[in-house]
Each structure stands twice: as C-alpha cells, then as structure tokens.
Amino acid sequence: MAEDFYKRLNVSRDASEAEIKRAYRKLARELHPDRNPDDPNAEEQFKAVTEAYETLSDPEKRKLYDRFGPDAAKPGFDPNAYAYRGTRGGPEINFEDIFGGVGGPFGGGRGPFGGGRSPFDGGVGGFDFRDIFGGAARPRARRGTDLESSLQLEFVEALRGTEKRLTLPHLPKPLTVRIPPGARDGSRIRLRGQGEQLPGAQPGDLFLTLNVRPHPFFFWEEGDDALHLRLPIRVSEAYAGASVDIPTPDGRVSLKIPAGAKHGDKLRLRGKGAPTRGGVAGDLIVHLELVLPTERSEAIEKAMAVLGEATPDPRSRLSL
C-alpha cells in the first residue's frame, strides 16, 4: 500500500489548509536538496512531500484522494471512469439490467420496469423525459455554467509572472493563460467565456484557483505586500558584520549585515521585492537566521568554548 499523504506531511486527515501549508513549508526547508548536499535521499524525500502537498492543498484533488486513495494523484486520473468500475473491484454497472431489457434501457420489455406501462412511458402516473432532458416545451439555456479548475505554479513562476497552456475537457483547443507577476497561493483568475459551452447560448466563465508551491527561503505574509526572505548567516557574520550577496526578483544584490546582528532581526530593502498591481516593485524584508556548525571537531569545540566564555549569560534577567 502506498504511503499515506497525510502521514508524509505529519498532519491529521482533518487538517486545515493552513496546517497543511505550514507542515509542508517546514519539511520543504528541512529536506530541500540545496540544504542537504550530502544526503542522496534528500531529493526523493523532497519530491515525495511535494507530491503530497500538491494533492492535499488542492480542495478538489483532496476530495478525490480521500475518496479514491493514491490513484487520484496520478496524472490523467478520471474519477468518473474509476467510479464506474467500482472502487472495490466490483462488476461494471449495466444500465440495461436496471432499467429494462429488449427495446432499450427504458423500454417495456424485461427488467424491473418491464411489462405494461412503466413510470418512464410518459403516461398517467409517469413523466416524460422530454420535460427533463429537453424538448419543445423546454426553453433554451441563456448562459452556460461557470466552471472551476486549478493551476499549479512554481513560486518563481508566480513571483515573476508567466504564461501557461491549459488543456481542458470542455474546450476544443488549448487555452493560454497569462499569470500576472506577484500571484499568491489561493488567488483566483476569472477567464470570461471559457466556462461551459452550450449550443445557442452564451458560454459561462472559468475560474482558476492558483496553487503556488512554497519556496524553501522566500515567502509571503498575510496582509503584507512585501516579499520576505529567510537568510541563513554564520555566527561570525552576525558578530562582526558582513556584506553578502542575496537573490531578488531583479537579480542579485549586496546586503550589508550590521555587526551584532541577532537571530530574527529584519532588514528592509526598498523596491527590491515583487511587482505590485501598480507596476512598482514592493519591498524585500530579509529575516536573519543564525546557522551553527553541523560538524563536530576539536577545533570547533574549542572555538565554541571560547565563544561561550565571552558571551554574557543571556538568561540572567529571565524571570516572571
């Protein structure tokens, strides 16, 4: 049996979208291949949690997964065909066995409605299918139904803007969708006239929900137009100060870290963030994260001992 997607993300089956997103961000940071260059399994583990997030972060895909299991995450999965086969390997449904025999599915031959007048004959006590599925008495629809779909984007694609070609079952040809720069996870795009297509009627609209994969270092905060960056720095850089190169949407820039910087300090770079609706770039807020050595050696232990002796007790004023 394939590993449960909820277990991959360490969340319960009734976890909210926010809980799923937080769990994935944590695992993506821990398992990203760039942060684990010596771990040959890091890339596969990263791909596994990403697959789970892509499925569980999409409400429609999650519903299908909860109902049909891992098969629902496979490309080209058709829930209608799956349900028709039966989810437990049961026999295919034969509508002739249910609604009639010789003479058509709703005829008056053999079957549970065979023999004499059936409720589908349109006579007294029955009803006429023309009243339901169309006929002279049914007015023509004025507008097709609005449809919903989703689109998966990489963080950089959403940040810089992109174009995507979609192939949808109800459209006769592929559709090119332009994603504006700075798109957020969960935002919706309305495509007028690309919904249900009915003969002689105005087409409905198509609403696309954008599912943006989290980035291991860049992120957005709710209600904030600024782009945020988690920047790992060495203890020596925080103590003495340093100039480091960092990536931005417009290319790499040099950032000056002040001497005595602390873990969690924030530095703001104005105009170096993502484009806003007005076309002007927003700010980039850099969150400093101190990184300690991961290796063990005599030299590192001596250096840490010296550092510990030189550092005042940070808990001396800790009290209630």
Residue, then its C-alpha position, 0 to 999 in steps of 0.5 A: m500500500a502506498e504511503d499515506f499523504y497525510k502521514r508524509l506531511n505529519v498532519s491529521r486527515d482533518a487538517s486545515e489548509a493552513e496546517i497543511k501549508r505550514a507542515y509542508r513549508k517546514l519539511a520543504r526547508e528541512l529536506h530541500p536538496d540545496r540544504n542537504p548536499d550530502d544526503p542522496n535521499a534528500e531529493e526523493q524525500f523532497k519530491a515525495v512531500t511535494e507530491a503530497y502537498e500538491t494533492l492535499s492543498d488542492p480542495e478538489k484533488r483532496k476530495l478525490y484522494d480521500r475518496f479514491g486513495p493514491d490513484a487520484a494523484k496520478p496524472g490523467f486520473d478520471p474519477n468518473a471512469y474509476a467510479y464506474r468500475g467500482t472502487r472495490g473491484g466490483p462488476e461494471i454497472n449495466f444500465e440495461d439490467i436496471f432499467g429494462g431489457v429488449g427495446g432499450p434501457f427504458g423500454g417495456g420489455r424485461g427488467p424491473f420496469g418491464g411489462g405494461r406501462s412503466p413510470f418512464d412511458g410518459g403516461v398517467g402516473g409517469f413523466d416524460f423525459r422530454d420535460i427533463f432532458g429537453g424538448a419543445a416545451r423546454p426553453r433554451a439555456r441563456r448562459g452556460t455554467d461557470l466552471e472551476s479548475s486549478l493551476q499549479l505554479e512554481f513560486v518563481e513562476a508566480l513571483r515573476g509572472t508567466e504564461k501557461r497552456l491549459t488543456l481542458p475537457h470542455l474546450p476544443k483547443p488549448l487555452t493560454v493563460r497569462i499569470p500576472p507577476g506577484a500571484r499568491d497561493g489561493s488567488r483566483i483568475r476569472l477567464r470570461g467565456q471559457g466556462e461551459q459551452l452550450p449550443g445557442a447560448q452564451p458560454g459561462d466563465l472559468f475560474l482558476t484557483l492558483n496553487v503556488r508551491p512554497h519556496p524553501f527561503f522566500f515567502w509571503e505574509e498575510g496582509d503584507d505586500a512585501l516579499h520576505l526572505r529567510l537568510p541563513i548567516r554564520v555566527s561570525e557574520a552576525y558578530a562582526g558584520a558582513s556584506v553578502d550577496i542575496p537573490t531578488p526578483d531583479g537579480r542579485v544584490s549586496l546586503k550589508i549585515p550590521a555587526g551584532a546582528k541577532h537571530g530574527d532581526k529584519l532588514r528592509l530593502r526598498g523596491k527590491g521585492a515583487p511587482t505590485r498591481g501598480g507596476v512598482a516593485g514592493d519591498l524585500i524584508v530579509h529575516l536573519e537566521l543564525v546557522l551553527p556548525t553541523e560538524r563536530s571537531e576539536a577545533i570547533e569545540k574549542a572555538m565554541a568554548v571560547l565563544g561561550e566564555a565571552t558571551p554574557d549569560p543571556r538568561s540572567r534577567l529571565s524571570l516572571 
